[in-house]
Amino acid sequence: MKNPESLSQSSNHPNPNSLPTDKMVTGAGAATSKKRQRAVHAANLTASSSTRSSSSIVLDKPGPNPIHKPHDPSLPLFNDVASADVILRLTVDPTLSDLTSDHSPDDVVLYLHAACLRRCKYFAALLSDRWQPRNQDGRDDVVLAAPYRISLEVPPAPGAIEARISLLRLLYSDDDDFASTINTAAAAIELLPVALELLFEDCVRRCVQFLEAVPWTEEEESRILALVPLLSEDESKDLLARVSGTNNSSEEMLYGLITSVIHNPNMAYVKAFVAKLLREFSARDSAERVLERAFQSTFKVVKESMEDYTRPGVRGDHNETEAIQRLNLHTAMTNGRHLLWLVERMVELRVADAAVKAWSEQPSFTADLQRAFRDDAWRNIVPGLPGVLLRCTAKLSSAIASGTILVAAQVRKKLVNDWLPVLIVCKDNTSPLTPNNRPLYLDLEDTFLKIISTLPMLDAKELLQQCLIFSTRNFDDCPHLVMAFNTWFRRAARPPQGI
């Protein structure tokens, strides 16, 4: 900001905060705050013995803002021509104006009072005794020219002049009147940069306090973040706490949501909502890590439950052993459903690569399933368990067969090799086909045969021989098996191709 004596003087401004509060900065130069050192669009404030020749809007009706409470008679009236000792002109900075515009905004002239203006550190420094002439008798009391003229240059932004008038009105108000003016986030955002510019600490504090306590729109949040660098660390910490997370806060939140919905009953609608969040989550890598983490922990519970069921370590009362076995099956069933939901989400988001690899490295788990499904105990306890686990297998296998998930041939072979025996056991223990029903395992047969067709000839030969169980009494009921063998024989008949 420029000095109050001359438009041309602009250097070596003293700092008002370096002096006692009753002795503000004097001398030529801009009044700035050493405490804040704020890089704001400072208004150009100058004193002049004559007014500008441009047209002016004079607010010639003194009085407080209509939305304020009745005026305190102990305070001067805002914009009172009769009693004013300072004339302040608000004018658009010509160096920042739009040169292509034919219209020049009118100036605004305000009749103000030094006693009120001194509430603002900028004006307190500007009007301090070192800036003013002394009495001829050498006394220290300040003699202001009557009236003292100041010009304040304003950026040519919409609402810039109005924001400064609102702030100047607050200099004539007590603390209760702040609530009448700073009553919306938009109002606080408009006033805050002006208060920072003119070092009106009470207004800065009230704006920050209000913004910290009220909701923001997305646009308001962007504007507030742009103002945060102008605030001190203490002023900005509460605002930043609302918008700044830790490095992994998003992942922890997402994992918490997934854990909550998969471990609570009757959460179908919530599962649908979380599935939508996952689809729309902007950071795909984070979603992948969260889903993999949930998949691994849930899969571990299923495997441990089936291991405890097939190899119980309990010795003693038969009824107690049976109760524990039932609990193991129920635990496997419940977490199997959760696992299916997670697999569906991973396939949907195309982030199931790790799940496929984990599913293909389960010789021990699939052996436990074969042992469990060969007896009849599970039928009356968890009849849906084979279907749930085969659906997980089908989801992952279909993604491989369709090219949604690309994995190495060795992974494809291991997946079929481990899960084909489980499919065969399930087929042997499932009711026969009906004309209008195509069971899940037939779809899985077809998918396995498609995957086998992608393997090297020797690997395909080994696995195809295990698929003979897919055949039925009616030759027409297994076209997928016929096609798979015909494809293999056609390729086998081709002469070796040199490289």
Secondary structure, 3 states (H helix, E strand, C coil): CCCCCCCCCCCCCCCHHHCCCCCCCCCCCCCCCCCCCCCCCCCEEEECCCCCCCCEEECCCCCCCCCCCCCCCCCCCCCCCCCCCEEEEEEECCCCCCCCCCCCCCEEEEEECHHHHCCCHHHHHHCCHHHCCECCCCCCCECCCCCEEEEEEECCCCCHHHHHHHHHHHCCCCHHHHHHHCCCHHHHHHHHHHHHHHCCHHHHHHHHHHHHHCCCCHHHHHHHHHHHHHCCHHHHHHHHHHHCCCCCHHHHHHHHHHHHHHCCCCCHHHHHHHHHHHHHCCCHHHHHHHHHHHHHHHHHHHHHHHHHHHCCCCCCCHHHHHHHHHHHHHHHHHHHHHHHHHHHHHHHCCCCHHHHHHHCCCHHHHHHHHHHHHCCHHHHHCCCHHHHHHHHHHHHHHHHHHCCCCCCHHHHHHHHHHHHHHHHHHHHCCCCCECCECCHHHHHHHHHHHHHCCCCHHHHHHHHHHHHHHCCCCHHHCHHHHHHHHHHHHHHCCCCCCC
